[in-house]
């Protein structure tokens, strides 16, 4: 749970400790002594993990693991979730992310910011939220994917998408999810739901056989996914280029008044690209997503490390467009950081980069920014 502190302070109760985020720092406070003080020694990894969670995860999953802070990211401190997932499931999903969604790979071998030790510490941090014993999860008994299709359309598709791609809930057809989630885990989630979230339990509405059919259908969506971190780790290390401005000799783009003073439509940005307008694209996602595809000429500017690029940006009024997959959370954080530093002509790509790619607008793959000539 979270307890109130002084202004600017947030405190998590984690196991037998209170982890306090005070300004830019984090301390671990004991709960069992009069006048809590900073605890030392073996809790250093938990201190670092709390800081890492706040830096990398809280944006979407909520600072207290409550979920749905952005992009309908799931509630990580939900007890039914924690009781049903293994440490390995947590580790792999943090490390490799969910390709094709806004959940990036955060493991450093995939271009993310976290080493193995940091990921293990994050798993420990998440696990410390668990207050119930591991769930008893019966294995499905067979199941028929074809029979499950009708039930899925009626009860699941409105949130999880017609083919499990996710709309207002997580994507069930993601290969990393399906590679790491057991059949029993999937069945348990359908049966019990996630109390306190939009996900209801269906065990009172569906027979055991129909639950098993749904598991079979979801399992049928599994597929292999490329693993660039394992085969070519050198390909996931994008760096800032010397030239940050795309089309430095071009004219300024013309945009309609920004929606809510923040958002510019993809169609208008695409027209600016076609005209060779002078512009800067900042990819606010983790570098692991950047190398999969990015806008032509875009440079890496992760939402958790905006400072790396601020001093390199020209202050001559060049339009700066930030984007992410959320579609607004990470890019909005980057844009706000720039506006706080006096950059006026800034905006967020309204629909996000996943929409951009799905609409057939140009993208570049790999660690280099590229140009329109390199676009697919």
N, C-alpha and C positions, 0 to 999 in steps of 0.2 A: 504494500500500500504506500501511498505518498502522504507525508505529513507536512504541514505548513512550517516554514521557517521565516527568517527575516526577509526583507525585500530583496528580490533577486536570487533567493535561495530555494532549491528544490531538494527534498530529501526522499530517497527510496528506502523502504525497509526491505532488506535482502537477507533472508535467513536470520542469523542472529546479529546482523549488523545494520546500521543506518548509513547509507551512502549519500552524502550531501554534495550537490553541485552548487558551488558558490562562485558566481561570476564566471571566470574562465577556468577555475580550478575545481578539483574534486577531492574530498577527504572522506575517510571512513570513520564513523563515530561508533563507539561501543554503546550498547543499549543497557548493559547490565550494571553499570557503575554510576554513582551519583555524579552529575556534572560530566556529561559525555566529553571525551577528548579524542584527539587523533590517535588512531590505532596504527601500529607499525608492524614490521615483520612480514608474516605470511599473507597479509591481506593486500600487498602491493599490486598483485595481479588483478584483484577485484576492483581496486581503485582505477587502474588503467582500463579495465573492461567497461566500467561504468562510464568513463570518459569516451571510450570508443563507441559505446552504444549511443550516447547522446550525440556524438559527432556524425555517425554514419547511418544509424538506424531510426532514430527518433523522428526524423523528418517525415517518414511515411508510416511507420509502425506506432508512432506516438511516444513521447518522452517516458511514459510509464508503461509502455507495452500494451496500451489499450486498443491499438489498432485503428484503422480507417482515418488516420490523420491526412493521408494523401493516397490517391490511386487505389482506394479500397484495400490497402495492405492489411493483412490479417492481424488479429490480436495475439501477440506473442506471449503475454502473461495469462491468457485464458487457461484455466485449469484443465479443461478437457483436452485442449491442444497439448499442453505440456505432459499430461498423463499418458498420452498416446504416441508420442514421437520419441525416437531414440536420439542419443547424443550424436550418433553418426548422421542421422537425418538432418539435424540442425547444422552440423559442421559442413556437410557437403553443400547444403542449400545456401549457406553463407558464402562459402568459397566459390561456388560455380554459378550461383544465381539461377535465374530462369530465363534463358535466352529467348528473345522475341517479346519479352515483357519489360516493364520498367524496373524489375528486380535485377540489378546488375550483379556480376560476379565481383566479390570483394576480396578474394584471395589474390595475393601478389603474383602468383604464377599465371593468373589470368588477366593481369593488368590492373588489379585492384590494389588498395592501400594496405591490406592486412597480411601479416605473415602468419605462419602456422600457429605460433604461440599466442598471438592476439586472437585468432579465431577460436582456439581452445578456451581461452579466457572468456570470450564472449559467450560460448556455450555454457560455461560455468555460471556466468552472470544470469543468463536466461533460466538455467535450471534452478538457481536459487530462488526464483519466483514461485516454484512449484510447492504447493502446500498439501497436496493430496498424493496418495500412493499411485504407482503405475496402474493403469486401467487393465481390467480383464477384457481381452479383445478376442472373441471367437473368430476362427478362420472361416471364410466363406466356404460353403459346400457346393463347389461347381459354379453354377450361374450361367445364364445364357445372355450374351450381349445383345442379340437381336430382340429378345423379349424385354430387355431393359430399356430399349430405345424409346418406346412409348411413354414409359414412366418418367424417363429423363426429360422428354419434351414437355411433359405436363408440370413437373415439379422442380426441375433444376435449370432448364435452359434460360429462363428469364434472367437469372443472375450469373450463371457460369458459361453462358453462350451455347449456341446450337451444337457446336462441336467441341465444347469444353475449353474454348479459347479465352473465356472470362469476359465479363462485362462489368457488373458491379461486385463481382466476387472473384476469387483467384482462379487462374487458368488450370483446369484439371487435365488438359492434354499436354502440359509442358513435359518434355522428356526428362528433365532433371527431377522434377517432382515424381514422375512415374518410376524413374529408376531407383529412387530412394524410399518411397512410401510403400509399405507392405499392404497386401490385400486386407489384412485384419485392421490396419490403421485406417484405410479408406472406408471400410465397412463401419467402423466405430464412429467416424465423423458423420456419416450419413445417418446412422441410427440415433446418435446422441446429440448431434448438432454442436453448436458452440454457445453456451448460455451467455446472455448479455450481449450477443452480437446478432446481426441479421440472419445468421444461419440457424434454422430450426432443426430439431431432431425429428426423424421420421419413423422411429421404431413403433409408435402407436398407430401409424397410418399404413405401414407396409409390412407384409409378411416377411419372415426370414428369407424365403425364396426370392421375393422381389428385391430385397436388399442385396442379395447375392447377384442378381441379374444386373443391377446397377454397377456393382463392382466390376463385373465382367465387361460391361460396356466401357467403363472408364479405362480399364486395363487394356482394352483393344486399341486405344489411341496411342500407345507407346511406340516410340521410334528412336532410332539412333540419332545422336547429335554429335557434331564435330567437337573436338577437344583441343583447341589451339594451345592451351596452356601446357598440355602434356607433350604435344609434338613440336611446337615452335614457340617457346617462351619469348624469343627475341622479337616476335611479331606483336607483342602486346605491351610495348613500352613506348608509346607516343611521347614526343617531346615538343616543347614550344618552338615553332620555326622562327627564323629571323624576320620574315615578312608576315605580319599578322593581318594586315588589311587585304581583303580580296578586291581585285580590280582597282589598284591604287590610283590609276589615272582616269577612272570612270567618274561620272557625275553622281550626285546624291540621289538616292531613291525617293520616290514619291509615294507616301502611304496615306490612306484615309485616317481620320482621327482615330486614335487607338481606343479600342473597346475598354471601358473602365480606366482609361488613361494608361493601360498596361499592355494590351494584347493586339498583335498584328496578325491578320489571316495568312495562312500558308499561300493562298493564291497570289496575294500581293507580293510576298517575299519571292515566290517563284518568278513573277514578272520582273522583279528587280534583278534577279540572277540572269534572266534571258537578255536583259538590256545592258548587262555588264556594269551595273551600278557599283560605286564604291561602298563597301559594307564590311562589317566584321561579324562573324558568326562565332559565338561561344557555346561549346558543347558542355552543358552543366552536369552531364552524367559521369559516372566512373569511367576511367579509360578503357576498361574491359568492354564497355558498350560502344565506345567511340570507334574502336578498331573493327567492330563488326560492320558498322556503316555510320556515316556522318554526312552533314551537308558539305557541298564543295567549299573548300577553303576554310572550313571550321577548325578552330583550335581548341585544345583541351583546357577546360576551366571548371573542374569539379566543384560542386556546390559546397564541399567541405574544405576547399583550399583555394578560395577566390584570390587571396593575396598574391599568389604566384604570378598572376597576370596583370594586376592593376597597374603596376609601374610601367608595363610595356604598352599600354593602350594610349593611342594619341588623344590629345584633348583639343581636337580641331573641329568637333561637331560631327565626325563620322558616325553614321548610324551603327549601333551595336545591338544585335539580336541574339538573345540567349534562348536556348531550347533544351528540352529534356523529353522524357517519355511519359511523365506523370499525368498530364502534360504541363503542369504549371508550378509544382512545388519546388523542385530543384532549380529550375530556370528562374523562377520568381525570386528565390533567395539570392541568386547571382545578380539579377537585375537590381534588386533593392540595395545590395552591397555597392554596386556601381553608382547608383543614384545618391547614396549616402556620401559618396566621395566626389560628387559634383559632375558626374557624367549625365548630361541631359537627354541626348538622343538615344534612348535605350528602350527596348521593348522585349516582350516574350512572344515566341512563336505560339500562336493561340492553340492550335490543335495538337501540337507536339510532334516529335520526330517519327513516332510510329505511324501516325496518320499520314505524315508527309511521305514516307516510303510507300505505304499502302496505296496512296493516290498516284504513284508513279512519278513523283517529282525526283529530280536527280540526287543521287547519293554517291559517296566515295567509300571504298572499303580500305582497310589497312591503317597503319600508324601515321601516314603522312596526310597533311591537309588536302592536297590535291586542288584541282581547278575544275571548271565545267568540262574541260577536255578529258578529264579522267573519270567523269561521272558515268554511272550506269543508268 
